[in-house]
Amino acid sequence: MRKEELLEAALRVYLRNPKATVHEVAEEAGISKSTIFYYFKNKNGLERELLLYTIKKFSPWNESGLENAIKKRFEIMKNTPGLARMIYTLLDNLSKTDPKFIDELRSKSFERIAKLLEKEGYENSKDLAILLLAFLDGLAMYSIYMDIDYSKYEDLVLKAFRRLKNEL
């Protein structure tokens, strides 16, 4: 089994249950727990790699243009229920065991979005990157507890950022 196949199995399990065990991941992958520990030193290592894999797989910030990236992010939120809950659980777990890793990850995320905003002519791109993620992450968090009509909020976020560009 390749590492990517194992991470895909872990992703399926963690989307269903963000507090999954290594045993559950092994069962999903059809392998032994020792095979998981061959690829990852421990559960923390698995969760760290799963978080990086998930961000790489689902990150919209490499899209051409801010509007496309925002639309892609909403599409991901609509089509991958459980993703926000899984990511927040992993971030919480890893912030306790590896806060430096989480700080670096957060910093890189903000930088990537700020560069996209800057490229499109937004001033205060670092502050706006935080604001954009607050909008999007807030909606993702609420979707854990209630049904969200993403199409309504997608239009609002897009309009807000168009307006910010023109007013700043």
N, C-alpha and C positions, 0 to 999 in steps of 0.2 A: 504494500500500500504506500502510495506517495503521500508526502506531508500535506499537499493541497487537498487530497481526497479526505484525509483525516480532519483537516480544518473545515471542510464542507460538512462532514458528519457532525462535528462539534457545533457548527453554526445551526444546523437543523435542530439539534437537541437544545441548545441554549435559547433559540427562538421560542421553543415550547416552554422551557423552564430555565430562566436565567441563573438559577441556583443549582444547576445540574451537577451531577457527580461525574468523576472520571469513569466510573463503572458504566453509567448511562451512555457516555460518549463511546466507550469501547463496544458496548452492545450495538449501538447504532452503526458503528463502522465495521462490525463483524470481526473484531480483533480482541486481543487480550489487553488488560491494563498495562502490562509490561511493555507492549509495543508503543503505547502512548508515551510511557516514560522513556522509551528509546529516543523519541523525537523531542520530548519536552521534559525538562528536569523534574517538574512537579506540576501540580494543578495550577499554581500561580503562573508558571511558564506557559502552560496551555492557554490560560485566559489572556495572558499578555499577547501571545501570537494570534489568538482568535480576534482580539480587539484590533490589532494592526491589520489583519486580513480583512476584517469587516469594513474598516474605514477605507482601505484601498479599494475593495470591491464596490462599496456603495457611495464613495465620495463623488459629489457632482462638481466639485470646484475646478476640475480640469476641462469643463465644458467651455465652448467658445461663447463668451459673453455672460454677463451677470444674469440676465433674464433667463437664458437657457439653463444656467446652473440652478436658479431658484425653481424653475419648472421641473427640472430633473429631481431636485430634492423633494418636492411635493409628490412626484410620481413614486419615488422610493418609499415615502411615508405611507402612501395609499396602498402600494402593492406588497409591502413587507410588514404586516402587523407583527408586533412583538419586537421589532428591531430597536425601537427607542428604549423599551424596558430592558432589553438585553444589554445594550450599550451602557445605559446608566448604571446597571448593576455591576457590570465589569469595571467601569470607571470607579465606582465606589469601592469595590473590593481592592482594586489595584492602588487606589490612592492611600490605602492603609498600609499596604505592603511595599509599594514602590512609588512614593510620591514624586520623586525626581522624574521618573518615566512619564507620569501623568502630566507634570508641569511642562516637560519638553513636547509632549504630544499636543497639549493645548496651545502652546506657543506656536508650533508649526501650523496648526489649523488656522489660527488667527492670521498668521503671516500670509498664508496661501490666499485666504479670502481678501485680506487687505490689498494684496498685490493685484488681484482681479478688479477690485473697486478702484484702485489708483489708476490702473491701465485704462479704465473707462471714464476717468476724469473726475472722480469723486474726491473732494477734500476730506480731511479727517478720516482717512480710510481705515485706520486702526480702530477708532471708536465705532465707526459704522460697521466694521466686521463683527464687533461684539454685539452691537444692536441687532444685526441680521441674524446671528446665531441665537440671540435671546428670543427673537420672534419665532424662528423655526424650531428651536429646541423646546420652547414653551408649548407650542402647538403639539409637538411630539409627546411631551409629558402629559398634556391634557388628554391626548388620544388613548392613553393607558386606562383612563378612568371613565371616558365618555366618548360617544360617537362624534367625530369631527367631520364637517363638510369641508374637506380640503379645498375644493374648487373655489368656495367663497373666500377663504383666507389667502389662497394663492393670488387671487386678483387684488386683495387688499395689500398684501406685502409688495407685489409688483408696483402698484400705484404709489405706495408710500416711498419706495426707493426711487421711482421716477421723479417724484416731487422733491425728494431730498437732493437729488442731483441738480435740479433746476434752482433750488432755493439756497443752496450752500455756496 
